[in-house]
């Protein structure tokens, strides 16, 4: 036995565990290579048959500053600012926007080429083109086989409600059927196709959902740049979808800007029309007055009176204009819920800071609702919340407008009373002069208003010509990666996984089926005392020749003899030699030990009690015409059956195989045999059948002094060791030992160098492992 090493700190990797792994790998290396090769083949095949998925990328710059200053002022006045990146991401992913993208693209028909190993989708280079108008819901997503019969006809084959439909149609004609409506065209020069094709019909909703699921939008940190990434089996299609999405989004950003500009222009034109009509009537009235003769020159006091009169008229006109604006604003607010039309800036009342702030907040909420509508349904909680906020803000503004209108009307009433007073004073002036100055003043006021409106219309027109997308495309769509289907990468990955699986399998197989190949491993794996080992021999001729006293075999047998002398019983004369399996070398060990003991001057008797398959006579080359079976059956006495093999070495062979060998083992003659041996010999070696097959050896364990179990390295696994331990525990054997047979040369040298003598040999109990395993 070996001394236990002092315990130290636990190591992360135990040396013995590492040795176990290396042994498993070295023994079952072909399993590892086979597993890796199989997994590599699976990986390469799966990568080949699996469709590659490409990732295309496009970059957008949100809120560019390349706009006209007057345009910016208009948008700021109505609260139209969309620097919220998260809102723009929702817009880009919205159903309505993506629906416009799909409508612009012709992707409702997918085309597939049928190959020997896989079916591949194609986007271009086809000999024909299908323009789908409508399709039955049950045909959506189903594969339809298409065959070009001639330059004029083609055939569609598909399954529909359990039946196969075969429809022949003509090219360049609108085909209307209960299943689909389409128009197919064949490109010039194509009359038949060698390759087989399939079609797949999809509607817009499918593509919108697919784009939404495959579209990734990320905002680069600290910038207003959006990275749009789309995965698709066809790289050109993914790039086309991204480019179209960017184009539609740019059109979306322009649409709102044009709406603001158009509304402003409409209001200004309406105001200009009203002012022009008023000015025409004033000028006509002035022409009429000029025809009157003798126009009076007004005094300075009269001019001041006229100035005060027209100031009041202007003040009243300004307030009436404000009431008109408030009326228009009220009409807009009453009809704006549910609309995405932004109001013109001229609806605002100058100098009313509260109203301007309230309108700005209302317009922001309105824009948020418009953008949110493209991303969620009207039943969504966030959509209802913003609708409630809009309704509350609208109510507040309408109340404020109503109060403002009442206040302005009261102010107009006061001004009109003062105007009546001034008019009464003016009536005292000469009528012609008074009328002339009044008309002249009215004309000047309207001319100023006319010039102001002309200036605003010019600015608005200039702003419209300067409208450009506030969003820019930094990088057009391009393929940046291949996500799946890389043969080299997938083959390497699967091969690595195969190596890991192979190592795990080898560990499990070694753990379950691995055998003990040296004494150290066997000692570590059992509680039974290990007495030694025997080397593996290719030939059994002259193996017990005493002339070669330093041979490995003889040295090993001497080591086992020494271990037996220290077995704990001084009078250990009767030794039973057995094994778990046939072919482990128990007969050879019995004969070897008998030879060693006899050479040491001990009187030895070798008894063959394996009456089922006797082998001792074959090992020693003696006659087997009579033997144990003859004595146990009462036919002969012991003196008649015991033979002298050599000096101090006597043999009792098994004799003829009896019909009832196990019953003979249970007879009282066994005790007589053992008593005879104890009386006349120093050492008695009993060769018995394998205990794993026949119970004879188990029965004899109680009658012998020591039970010696022979295990061959080819079969010395944990199950066999456990079986021996169970037998020893159940029978209560006090003295026992294990000999490991068949240790290979390099392992033998390792053991011999570190632990002393080594031992081993084996034969076959119906098995033939090698030349030295033919005798058991």
Secondary structure, DSSP 8 states (H G I E B T S, - for coil): -----------SS-HHHHHHHHHHHHHSHHHHHHHHHHHHHHHHHHHHHS--EEEEEEEEE-S-S-S-HHHHHHHHHTT-----HHHHHHHHT-HHHHHHHHHHS--SEEEEEE-SS-EEEESS--SEEEEEEEE-GGGBT-EEEEEE-SSSEEEEEEEETTEEEEEEEETTSEEE-SSEEEEEEE-TT-S--SSEEEEEE--HHHHHHHHHHHEEEEE-TTSSEEEEEEEESSHHHHHHHHHHHHHHHHHHHHHHHHHHHHHHHHHHHHHHHHHHHHHHHHHHHHHHHHTSSS-----HHHHHHHHHHHHHHHHHHHHHHHHHHHHHHHHHHHHHTT------GGGS-TT-HHHHHHHHHHHHHHHHHHHHHTTS-TTSHHHHHHHHHHHHHHHHHHHHHHHHHHHHHHHHHHHHHHHHHHHHHHTTS-HHHHHHHHHHHHHHHHHHHHHHHHHHHHHHHHHHHT---SSEEEEEEEEEEEEE--HHHHHHHHHHHHHHHHHHHHHHHHHHH-B--SHHHHHHH-SS-EEEEEE--S--TTTT-TT-TT-HHHHHHHHHHHHHHTSS-TT--EEEEEESSTTSSHHHHHHHHHHHHHHTT--EEEEE---SS--HHHHHT---SSSHHHHHTTSS-HHHH-EEEETTEEEE---S--TTHHHHHTSTHHHHHHHHHHHH-SEEEEE---TTT-THHHHHGGGSSEEEEEEETTT-BHHHHHHHHHHHHHHT-SSEEEEEEEE-HHHHHHHHHHHS--------SS--SSGGGS--
